[in-house]
Amino acid sequence: QVRLVQSGGGLVQAGGSLRLSCVVSGSTSTIGRMAWIRQAPGKEREEVAAILWGGKPEYLDSVKGRFTIFEDHAKNMWSLEMDRLVPEDTGTYYCNAWARGEIYWGEGTLVLVSS
């Protein structure tokens, strides 16, 4: 079992920055992949960033150069730094962890970017 607890998010003006964090507990040694997914109002969920254990991060084209995944394995924490935010980044952001064929989800956190 893996448990994910998210923090961060909130309201920011366009051009601003926010940092989301996801602290993972439980069987963390089984995690093979971490990802950040967002769901904008009225839209499908989309994966904005992901990283394989020991691998390089991958980003959705629309966030490349603006979003960065940070890992702190000592704290079992993955963070998503979001810079130069635009209103289209508004949505609920979830972290998820892939571990031994199961996908575990954080509770989600709202990011609201005002124009």
PyRosetta script that sets phi, psi and omega in degrees:
from pyrosetta import init, pose_from_sequence

init()
pose = pose_from_sequence("QVRLVQSGGGLVQAGGSLRLSCVVSGSTSTIGRMAWIRQAPGKEREEVAAILWGGKPEYLDSVKGRFTIFEDHAKNMWSLEMDRLVPEDTGTYYCNAWARGEIYWGEGTLVLVSS")
pose.set_psi(1, 142.8)
pose.set_omega(1, 179.0)
pose.set_phi(2, -130.4)
pose.set_psi(2, 137.1)
pose.set_omega(2, 177.8)
pose.set_phi(3, -121.8)
pose.set_psi(3, 135.8)
pose.set_omega(3, -178.7)
pose.set_phi(4, -120.1)
pose.set_psi(4, 129.2)
pose.set_omega(4, 178.2)
pose.set_phi(5, -121.8)
pose.set_psi(5, 121.9)
pose.set_omega(5, -176.4)
pose.set_phi(6, -98.5)
pose.set_psi(6, 156.2)
pose.set_omega(6, 172.5)
pose.set_phi(7, -149.5)
pose.set_psi(7, 166.8)
pose.set_omega(7, -179.2)
pose.set_phi(8, 98.0)
pose.set_psi(8, -168.3)
pose.set_omega(8, -178.0)
pose.set_phi(9, 88.1)
pose.set_psi(9, -174.3)
pose.set_omega(9, 179.5)
pose.set_phi(10, 128.2)
pose.set_psi(10, -157.5)
pose.set_omega(10, -176.5)
pose.set_phi(11, -104.2)
pose.set_psi(11, 134.2)
pose.set_omega(11, 179.2)
pose.set_phi(12, -146.1)
pose.set_psi(12, 151.0)
pose.set_omega(12, 175.7)
pose.set_phi(13, -78.7)
pose.set_psi(13, 153.3)
pose.set_omega(13, 176.0)
pose.set_phi(14, -54.0)
pose.set_psi(14, 137.4)
pose.set_omega(14, -177.1)
pose.set_phi(15, 94.2)
pose.set_psi(15, -12.6)
pose.set_omega(15, -179.3)
pose.set_phi(16, -84.9)
pose.set_psi(16, -174.3)
pose.set_omega(16, -176.4)
pose.set_phi(17, -130.5)
pose.set_psi(17, 152.2)
pose.set_omega(17, 172.0)
pose.set_phi(18, -143.8)
pose.set_psi(18, 155.7)
pose.set_omega(18, 177.1)
pose.set_phi(19, -128.0)
pose.set_psi(19, 127.4)
pose.set_omega(19, 175.6)
pose.set_phi(20, -105.3)
pose.set_psi(20, 144.7)
pose.set_omega(20, 177.5)
pose.set_phi(21, -128.2)
pose.set_psi(21, 152.0)
pose.set_omega(21, -179.8)
pose.set_phi(22, -138.7)
pose.set_psi(22, 112.7)
pose.set_omega(22, 178.6)
pose.set_phi(23, -99.8)
pose.set_psi(23, 129.2)
pose.set_omega(23, -174.2)
pose.set_phi(24, -109.8)
pose.set_psi(24, 135.8)
pose.set_omega(24, 176.1)
pose.set_phi(25, -131.6)
pose.set_psi(25, 167.7)
pose.set_omega(25, -178.5)
pose.set_phi(26, 99.0)
pose.set_psi(26, -140.2)
pose.set_omega(26, -176.9)
pose.set_phi(27, -80.7)
pose.set_psi(27, 66.6)
pose.set_omega(27, -173.9)
pose.set_phi(28, -68.5)
pose.set_psi(28, -23.9)
pose.set_omega(28, -178.9)
pose.set_phi(29, -69.6)
pose.set_psi(29, -13.2)
pose.set_omega(29, -179.7)
pose.set_phi(30, -91.0)
pose.set_psi(30, -4.9)
pose.set_omega(30, -176.2)
pose.set_phi(31, -72.4)
pose.set_psi(31, 128.7)
pose.set_omega(31, 179.0)
pose.set_phi(32, -110.0)
pose.set_psi(32, -18.0)
pose.set_omega(32, -175.4)
pose.set_phi(33, -156.7)
pose.set_psi(33, 140.0)
pose.set_omega(33, 174.2)
pose.set_phi(34, -122.6)
pose.set_psi(34, 145.3)
pose.set_omega(34, -179.3)
pose.set_phi(35, -146.3)
pose.set_psi(35, 157.8)
pose.set_omega(35, 173.0)
pose.set_phi(36, -117.2)
pose.set_psi(36, 127.9)
pose.set_omega(36, -178.4)
pose.set_phi(37, -123.4)
pose.set_psi(37, 143.0)
pose.set_omega(37, 176.5)
pose.set_phi(38, -126.9)
pose.set_psi(38, 153.5)
pose.set_omega(38, 175.2)
pose.set_phi(39, -130.5)
pose.set_psi(39, 111.9)
pose.set_omega(39, 176.9)
pose.set_phi(40, -81.0)
pose.set_psi(40, 155.3)
pose.set_omega(40, 179.8)
pose.set_phi(41, -54.9)
pose.set_psi(41, 125.4)
pose.set_omega(41, 177.3)
pose.set_phi(42, 75.9)
pose.set_psi(42, 8.9)
pose.set_omega(42, -178.1)
pose.set_phi(43, -122.9)
pose.set_psi(43, 166.0)
pose.set_omega(43, 176.8)
pose.set_phi(44, -74.0)
pose.set_psi(44, 157.8)
pose.set_omega(44, 173.9)
pose.set_phi(45, -66.6)
pose.set_psi(45, 145.5)
pose.set_omega(45, 175.8)
pose.set_phi(46, -138.3)
pose.set_psi(46, 145.1)
pose.set_omega(46, 179.7)
pose.set_phi(47, -85.6)
pose.set_psi(47, 123.2)
pose.set_omega(47, -177.7)
pose.set_phi(48, -98.3)
pose.set_psi(48, -26.0)
pose.set_omega(48, -179.1)
pose.set_phi(49, -160.0)
pose.set_psi(49, 147.5)
pose.set_omega(49, 179.1)
pose.set_phi(50, -154.6)
pose.set_psi(50, 156.1)
pose.set_omega(50, 177.4)
pose.set_phi(51, -148.5)
pose.set_psi(51, 132.4)
pose.set_omega(51, 173.2)
pose.set_phi(52, -82.2)
pose.set_psi(52, 152.5)
pose.set_omega(52, 178.0)
pose.set_phi(53, -58.0)
pose.set_psi(53, 119.7)
pose.set_omega(53, 179.8)
pose.set_phi(54, 78.5)
pose.set_psi(54, 6.5)
pose.set_omega(54, -177.3)
pose.set_phi(55, -108.1)
pose.set_psi(55, -174.7)
pose.set_omega(55, 179.4)
pose.set_phi(56, -92.3)
pose.set_psi(56, 147.1)
pose.set_omega(56, 178.6)
pose.set_phi(57, -71.1)
pose.set_psi(57, 153.2)
pose.set_omega(57, 174.5)
pose.set_phi(58, -124.8)
pose.set_psi(58, 146.3)
pose.set_omega(58, -175.0)
pose.set_phi(59, -132.3)
pose.set_psi(59, 149.3)
pose.set_omega(59, 170.6)
pose.set_phi(60, -62.3)
pose.set_psi(60, 142.0)
pose.set_omega(60, -176.1)
pose.set_phi(61, -53.3)
pose.set_psi(61, -40.2)
pose.set_omega(61, -174.0)
pose.set_phi(62, -70.9)
pose.set_psi(62, -11.7)
pose.set_omega(62, -179.6)
pose.set_phi(63, -114.6)
pose.set_psi(63, -3.8)
pose.set_omega(63, 179.7)
pose.set_phi(64, -58.4)
pose.set_psi(64, 134.8)
pose.set_omega(64, -179.0)
pose.set_phi(65, 85.3)
pose.set_psi(65, -10.4)
pose.set_omega(65, 179.5)
pose.set_phi(66, -117.1)
pose.set_psi(66, -32.1)
pose.set_omega(66, -179.0)
pose.set_phi(67, -108.0)
pose.set_psi(67, 144.1)
pose.set_omega(67, 179.2)
pose.set_phi(68, -140.0)
pose.set_psi(68, 132.2)
pose.set_omega(68, 173.8)
pose.set_phi(69, -87.7)
pose.set_psi(69, 134.7)
pose.set_omega(69, 172.5)
pose.set_phi(70, -119.3)
pose.set_psi(70, 140.3)
pose.set_omega(70, 177.7)
pose.set_phi(71, -117.3)
pose.set_psi(71, 138.6)
pose.set_omega(71, 171.7)
pose.set_phi(72, -131.8)
pose.set_psi(72, 91.6)
pose.set_omega(72, -174.5)
pose.set_phi(73, -67.5)
pose.set_psi(73, -28.7)
pose.set_omega(73, 179.4)
pose.set_phi(74, -63.4)
pose.set_psi(74, -32.4)
pose.set_omega(74, -179.4)
pose.set_phi(75, -102.8)
pose.set_psi(75, 1.6)
pose.set_omega(75, -174.9)
pose.set_phi(76, 51.4)
pose.set_psi(76, 47.0)
pose.set_omega(76, -176.2)
pose.set_phi(77, -126.3)
pose.set_psi(77, 133.8)
pose.set_omega(77, 173.4)
pose.set_phi(78, -117.8)
pose.set_psi(78, 135.2)
pose.set_omega(78, -178.3)
pose.set_phi(79, -124.3)
pose.set_psi(79, 153.1)
pose.set_omega(79, 175.1)
pose.set_phi(80, -123.1)
pose.set_psi(80, 109.7)
pose.set_omega(80, 176.0)
pose.set_phi(81, -88.0)
pose.set_psi(81, 125.1)
pose.set_omega(81, -176.9)
pose.set_phi(82, -119.8)
pose.set_psi(82, 115.0)
pose.set_omega(82, -178.8)
pose.set_phi(83, -114.1)
pose.set_psi(83, 161.3)
pose.set_omega(83, 178.6)
pose.set_phi(84, 48.1)
pose.set_psi(84, 50.5)
pose.set_omega(84, -177.4)
pose.set_phi(85, -65.2)
pose.set_psi(85, 147.2)
pose.set_omega(85, 177.6)
pose.set_phi(86, -124.6)
pose.set_psi(86, 158.9)
pose.set_omega(86, -178.7)
pose.set_phi(87, -54.9)
pose.set_psi(87, -29.9)
pose.set_omega(87, 179.5)
pose.set_phi(88, -67.7)
pose.set_psi(88, -11.3)
pose.set_omega(88, 176.3)
pose.set_phi(89, -82.5)
pose.set_psi(89, -6.6)
pose.set_omega(89, 179.8)
pose.set_phi(90, -60.3)
pose.set_psi(90, 136.9)
pose.set_omega(90, 177.8)
pose.set_phi(91, 163.2)
pose.set_psi(91, -179.8)
pose.set_omega(91, 173.1)
pose.set_phi(92, -94.5)
pose.set_psi(92, 127.8)
pose.set_omega(92, -176.3)
pose.set_phi(93, -106.6)
pose.set_psi(93, 133.5)
pose.set_omega(93, 179.0)
pose.set_phi(94, -122.5)
pose.set_psi(94, 142.1)
pose.set_omega(94, 166.7)
pose.set_phi(95, -99.3)
pose.set_psi(95, 148.7)
pose.set_omega(95, 172.3)
pose.set_phi(96, -140.8)
pose.set_psi(96, 156.2)
pose.set_omega(96, -177.4)
pose.set_phi(97, -127.4)
pose.set_psi(97, 134.7)
pose.set_omega(97, 177.9)
pose.set_phi(98, -101.7)
pose.set_psi(98, 122.8)
pose.set_omega(98, -177.5)
pose.set_phi(99, -144.5)
pose.set_psi(99, 114.0)
pose.set_omega(99, 176.5)
pose.set_phi(100, 48.6)
pose.set_psi(100, 52.1)
pose.set_omega(100, 175.0)
pose.set_phi(101, 81.6)
pose.set_psi(101, -3.3)
pose.set_omega(101, 178.9)
pose.set_phi(102, -110.8)
pose.set_psi(102, 150.5)
pose.set_omega(102, 175.0)
pose.set_phi(103, -118.1)
pose.set_psi(103, 126.6)
pose.set_omega(103, -179.3)
pose.set_phi(104, -111.7)
pose.set_psi(104, 144.4)
pose.set_omega(104, -173.9)
pose.set_phi(105, -121.5)
pose.set_psi(105, 145.3)
pose.set_omega(105, 167.4)
pose.set_phi(106, -77.9)
pose.set_psi(106, 175.2)
pose.set_omega(106, -174.1)
pose.set_phi(107, -81.6)
pose.set_psi(107, -10.3)
pose.set_omega(107, -179.7)
pose.set_phi(108, 90.8)
pose.set_psi(108, 147.3)
pose.set_omega(108, 177.4)
pose.set_phi(109, -142.6)
pose.set_psi(109, 141.1)
pose.set_omega(109, -174.7)
pose.set_phi(110, -86.7)
pose.set_psi(110, 133.5)
pose.set_omega(110, 172.8)
pose.set_phi(111, -119.0)
pose.set_psi(111, 123.4)
pose.set_omega(111, -178.9)
pose.set_phi(112, -124.5)
pose.set_psi(112, 116.5)
pose.set_omega(112, -177.9)
pose.set_phi(113, -108.4)
pose.set_psi(113, 117.3)
pose.set_omega(113, -179.6)
pose.set_phi(114, -92.3)
pose.set_psi(114, 148.1)
pose.set_omega(114, -178.6)
pose.set_phi(115, -89.1)
pose.dump_pdb("model.pdb")
